[in-house]
Amino acid sequence: MAKVKTGFVQMSCSANKAENLAKAISKVREAAAKGAQVICLQELFTSLYFCDVEDYENFKLAEPIPGPSTEALGKVAAELGVVIIASLFEKRAEGLYHNTTAVLDADGSYLGKYRKMHIPDDPAYYEKFYFTPGDLGYKVFKTKFATIGVLICWDQWYPEAARITALMGAEILFYPTAIGWATSQDEATNTEQYNAWQTMQRSHAVANGVHVVSVNRTGFEQDGLMKFWGGSFIANPFGTVLYQSPHDAEEVVVLELDLSKTDRYRTHWPFLRDRRIDSYQPITKRYIDDEA
């Protein structure tokens, strides 16, 4: 399809998993009522962002994929005839967990999952405590309405991830996200960080000639120490921001994307044509120095 109505849900979360899932489903229904065909939810939307602490109790939030949440969302997808992109905490086996996004097609079928490849470990983002790095590689999903690529939050900073996913045929790159400001930081620092985050993803749109949809949570968490910055946005293949959500409010957004523009952008600015793939072998090294 040349044109796809793409929706996203930017919302705050509580400590109640069932409540969060019900809220997300309600907002999926709202997006579908606005005409959305593909709807993306934010990272780990069934809970608070629990990675702010290293607490073994938080492993109880995890579930198998497919599992209860994908079953519930699959029924909604089939009922509404929409694609749902759902970021969940996956329990793969005893003691083995991933940060994973599942894709449900418009008939409710489970198309598969992508496991987050890049796992951060920073103050208040202790993800390495919880998540094993993804081992499925980069993924695209051929949904009823478009071939989509899904990456997750920290993956946003790596052009290699976006490039490989685009080369696999992704027509839209989706980034479910959970990122925010420490409330102890000054306004200038907060603004600079948000701008860096958005600029990086807009650059993926430009370099690969595809639309980028980045979906973040909003609201205060961690006893008010963290303000998730919202600011979910959609950029076209030239990096132009077509829509940006506010930083401090929940929002359900639906925007029609014209995927036929990819060919025009890629022929006028032929970055894929001019790639020197014969020269890129050094990129697989950790650092290019005398130590192999």
C-alpha positions as CSV (number, residue, x, y, z in Angstrom):
1,M,0.0,0.0,0.0
2,A,1.4,3.4,-0.9
3,K,-0.3,5.2,2.0
4,V,-0.5,3.9,5.5
5,K,-2.3,5.5,8.5
6,T,0.2,5.2,11.3
7,G,-0.8,5.6,14.9
8,F,1.1,5.8,18.2
9,V,0.2,5.9,21.9
10,Q,2.2,8.1,24.3
11,M,1.1,7.5,27.8
12,S,2.0,7.4,31.5
13,C,2.1,4.1,33.4
14,S,1.3,2.9,36.9
15,A,2.6,0.0,39.1
16,N,-0.5,-2.1,38.1
17,K,0.3,-4.3,35.1
18,A,-3.3,-5.2,34.3
19,E,-4.3,-1.5,34.5
20,N,-1.6,-0.5,32.1
21,L,-2.6,-3.2,29.6
22,A,-6.2,-2.1,29.8
23,K,-5.2,1.5,29.3
24,A,-3.1,0.7,26.3
25,I,-5.9,-1.3,24.7
26,S,-8.3,1.6,25.3
27,K,-5.9,3.9,23.5
28,V,-5.4,1.4,20.7
29,R,-9.2,1.5,20.2
30,E,-9.0,5.3,20.1
31,A,-6.3,5.2,17.5
32,A,-8.2,2.7,15.4
33,A,-11.3,5.0,15.6
34,K,-9.2,7.7,14.1
35,G,-8.3,5.5,11.2
36,A,-5.0,4.0,12.3
37,Q,-3.9,0.9,10.5
38,V,-0.5,0.3,12.2
39,I,-0.3,1.3,15.9
40,C,2.8,1.4,18.0
41,L,3.0,1.3,21.8
42,Q,5.9,2.6,23.9
43,E,8.6,0.5,25.4
44,L,7.6,-1.7,28.3
45,F,4.2,-0.2,28.5
46,T,2.7,-2.7,30.9
47,S,4.7,-1.4,33.8
48,L,6.6,1.5,35.3
49,Y,10.2,1.7,33.9
50,F,11.5,-0.8,36.5
51,C,15.1,-0.7,35.3
52,D,15.8,2.3,37.5
53,V,16.8,-0.2,40.3
54,E,18.3,-3.6,40.4
55,D,15.6,-5.5,42.2
56,Y,15.0,-9.3,41.7
57,E,11.3,-8.8,42.4
58,N,10.9,-7.0,39.1
59,F,11.6,-10.3,37.2
60,K,8.0,-11.2,38.2
61,L,6.8,-8.7,35.6
62,A,8.1,-10.8,32.7
63,E,6.0,-13.1,30.6
64,P,6.5,-15.5,27.7
65,I,6.1,-14.2,24.1
66,P,3.7,-15.2,22.7
67,G,1.8,-15.2,26.0
68,P,-1.0,-13.5,27.9
69,S,-0.4,-9.9,26.6
70,T,0.1,-10.9,23.0
71,E,-3.0,-13.0,23.2
72,A,-5.1,-10.1,24.6
73,L,-3.6,-7.7,22.0
74,G,-4.1,-10.2,19.2
75,K,-7.8,-10.3,19.9
76,V,-8.0,-6.5,19.7
77,A,-6.0,-6.4,16.5
78,A,-8.3,-8.9,14.9
79,E,-11.4,-7.1,16.1
80,L,-10.3,-3.7,14.9
81,G,-8.3,-4.9,11.8
82,V,-5.1,-3.1,12.9
83,V,-1.5,-4.0,13.3
84,I,-0.2,-3.6,16.9
85,I,3.5,-3.2,17.8
86,A,3.8,-4.2,21.5
87,S,7.0,-3.8,23.6
88,L,7.1,-6.4,26.5
89,F,9.4,-7.9,29.1
90,E,10.0,-11.4,27.9
91,K,10.7,-14.4,30.0
92,R,12.4,-16.8,27.7
93,A,13.4,-19.4,30.2
94,E,14.2,-19.6,33.9
95,G,16.8,-17.0,34.5
96,L,16.8,-15.7,30.9
97,Y,15.0,-12.5,30.0
98,H,14.8,-10.1,27.1
99,N,13.5,-6.6,26.2
100,T,11.3,-7.7,23.3
101,T,8.7,-6.3,20.9
102,A,6.0,-8.4,19.4
103,V,4.1,-7.6,16.2
104,L,0.4,-8.6,15.8
105,D,-1.0,-8.5,12.3
106,A,-4.4,-7.1,11.4
107,D,-6.0,-10.5,11.6
108,G,-4.7,-11.0,15.1
109,S,-2.0,-13.4,14.1
110,Y,1.4,-13.2,15.9
111,L,4.0,-12.3,13.3
112,G,7.1,-12.6,15.5
113,K,9.3,-10.7,17.8
114,Y,12.4,-8.5,17.9
115,R,14.7,-8.7,20.9
116,K,16.6,-5.5,21.8
117,M,20.1,-5.8,20.6
118,H,21.8,-2.8,22.4
119,I,21.4,-2.9,26.2
120,P,22.4,0.2,28.2
121,D,23.8,0.3,31.7
122,D,23.7,3.8,33.2
123,P,22.5,5.4,36.4
124,A,18.7,4.8,36.6
125,Y,18.9,2.6,33.4
126,Y,20.2,-0.7,34.7
127,E,19.0,-2.8,31.8
128,K,22.0,-5.2,31.8
129,F,20.8,-6.5,35.1
130,Y,17.5,-7.6,33.5
131,F,18.0,-8.2,29.8
132,T,20.1,-10.6,27.8
133,P,21.1,-9.0,24.5
134,G,19.0,-10.0,21.5
135,D,20.0,-13.0,19.5
136,L,17.5,-13.0,16.7
137,G,19.3,-10.3,14.7
138,Y,17.5,-7.4,13.1
139,K,14.0,-8.1,11.9
140,V,11.3,-6.9,9.5
141,F,7.7,-7.9,9.6
142,K,5.5,-8.1,6.5
143,T,2.2,-6.8,7.9
144,K,-1.1,-6.3,6.0
145,F,-0.4,-2.6,5.5
146,A,3.4,-2.3,5.2
147,T,6.8,-4.0,5.8
148,I,7.9,-2.6,9.1
149,G,11.2,-2.6,11.0
150,V,11.2,-2.5,14.8
151,L,14.1,-1.4,17.0
152,I,14.0,-0.5,20.7
153,C,15.1,2.6,22.6
154,W,18.9,2.3,23.1
155,D,19.1,0.9,19.5
156,Q,18.2,4.5,18.5
157,W,21.8,5.6,18.8
158,Y,23.3,3.1,16.4
159,P,23.1,3.8,12.7
160,E,24.2,0.3,11.9
161,A,20.9,-1.1,13.4
162,A,18.8,1.3,11.3
163,R,20.8,0.6,8.2
164,I,20.6,-3.1,8.4
165,T,16.9,-3.1,9.1
166,A,16.3,-0.7,6.2
167,L,18.4,-2.9,3.9
168,M,16.1,-5.8,4.9
169,G,13.2,-4.0,3.3
170,A,11.7,-2.0,6.1
171,E,9.4,0.7,4.8
172,I,8.9,2.3,8.2
173,L,11.3,2.2,11.2
174,F,9.5,2.0,14.6
175,Y,11.3,2.8,17.9
176,P,9.3,2.0,21.1
177,T,11.1,4.0,23.8
178,A,11.4,4.8,27.5
179,I,13.7,7.8,28.0
180,G,13.6,10.9,30.0
181,W,15.3,13.6,32.1
182,A,16.6,13.5,35.6
183,T,14.6,16.2,37.3
184,S,17.8,17.3,39.0
185,Q,19.2,18.5,35.6
186,D,18.8,22.1,34.4
187,E,16.6,23.1,31.5
188,A,19.5,23.6,29.0
189,T,20.8,20.1,29.6
190,N,17.4,18.6,29.2
191,T,16.8,20.4,26.0
192,E,20.2,19.4,24.6
193,Q,19.6,15.8,25.4
194,Y,16.2,15.7,23.8
195,N,17.4,17.4,20.7
196,A,20.3,14.9,20.4
197,W,17.9,12.0,20.7
198,Q,15.5,13.3,18.0
199,T,18.3,14.4,15.7
200,M,19.9,11.0,15.8
201,Q,16.7,9.3,14.7
202,R,15.9,11.9,12.0
203,S,19.3,11.1,10.6
204,H,18.3,7.4,10.3
205,A,15.3,8.6,8.2
206,V,17.5,10.6,5.9
207,A,20.3,8.1,5.5
208,N,17.9,5.3,4.7
209,G,15.1,7.1,2.9
210,V,12.3,5.8,5.2
211,H,9.8,7.2,7.7
212,V,10.8,6.9,11.3
213,V,8.2,6.7,14.2
214,S,9.6,7.1,17.7
215,V,7.2,6.4,20.6
216,N,8.1,7.4,24.1
217,R,6.4,7.4,27.5
218,T,5.5,10.5,29.5
219,G,5.0,11.3,33.2
220,F,7.1,11.3,36.4
221,E,8.4,8.0,37.8
222,Q,11.1,7.0,40.3
223,D,9.4,9.0,43.0
224,G,9.6,12.1,40.9
225,L,13.3,11.8,40.1
226,M,12.7,11.0,36.4
227,K,10.5,12.8,34.0
228,F,10.0,10.8,30.9
229,W,10.2,13.4,28.1
230,G,7.4,12.2,25.8
231,G,8.1,14.1,22.6
232,S,7.1,11.1,20.4
233,F,7.4,12.0,16.8
234,I,7.2,11.0,13.2
235,A,9.8,12.0,10.6
236,N,9.7,11.7,6.8
237,P,12.5,10.3,4.7
238,F,14.1,13.7,4.6
239,G,14.2,14.0,8.3
240,T,11.4,16.5,8.5
241,V,9.3,16.2,11.7
242,L,5.8,15.7,10.5
243,Y,4.4,15.6,14.0
244,Q,5.8,15.9,17.6
245,S,3.9,15.2,20.8
246,P,4.2,17.4,23.9
247,H,6.6,16.4,26.6
248,D,4.2,16.3,29.5
249,A,0.9,14.9,28.2
250,E,-0.6,11.7,27.0
251,E,-1.6,11.6,23.4
252,V,-2.9,9.2,20.7
253,V,-1.8,10.3,17.2
254,V,-2.7,9.1,13.8
255,L,-0.9,10.3,10.7
256,E,-1.0,9.1,7.1
257,L,2.4,8.3,5.7
258,D,3.0,8.2,1.9
259,L,5.5,5.3,1.5
260,S,5.8,6.0,-2.2
261,K,8.0,9.0,-1.4
262,T,10.8,6.6,-0.4
263,D,11.6,6.0,-4.1
264,R,11.8,9.7,-4.8
265,Y,14.1,10.4,-1.9
266,R,16.3,7.5,-2.7
267,T,16.7,8.3,-6.4
268,H,17.3,12.1,-5.8
269,W,19.7,11.4,-2.9
270,P,21.0,7.9,-3.8
271,F,22.8,7.0,-0.6
272,L,22.0,3.3,-1.0
273,R,23.4,3.3,-4.6
274,D,26.7,4.9,-3.6
275,R,27.5,2.8,-0.6
276,R,31.0,1.4,-0.8
277,I,30.2,-2.0,0.7
278,D,33.7,-3.2,-0.2
279,S,35.2,-0.8,2.3
280,Y,33.1,-1.4,5.4
281,Q,34.8,-4.5,6.9
282,P,36.6,-2.4,9.7
283,I,33.1,-1.5,11.2
284,T,33.1,-5.0,12.8
285,K,36.0,-4.1,15.0
286,R,35.4,-2.6,18.5
287,Y,38.0,0.1,17.8
288,I,40.4,0.5,14.9
289,D,43.9,0.5,16.4
290,D,46.9,-1.8,16.6
291,E,45.2,-4.2,18.9
292,A,43.3,-6.6,16.7
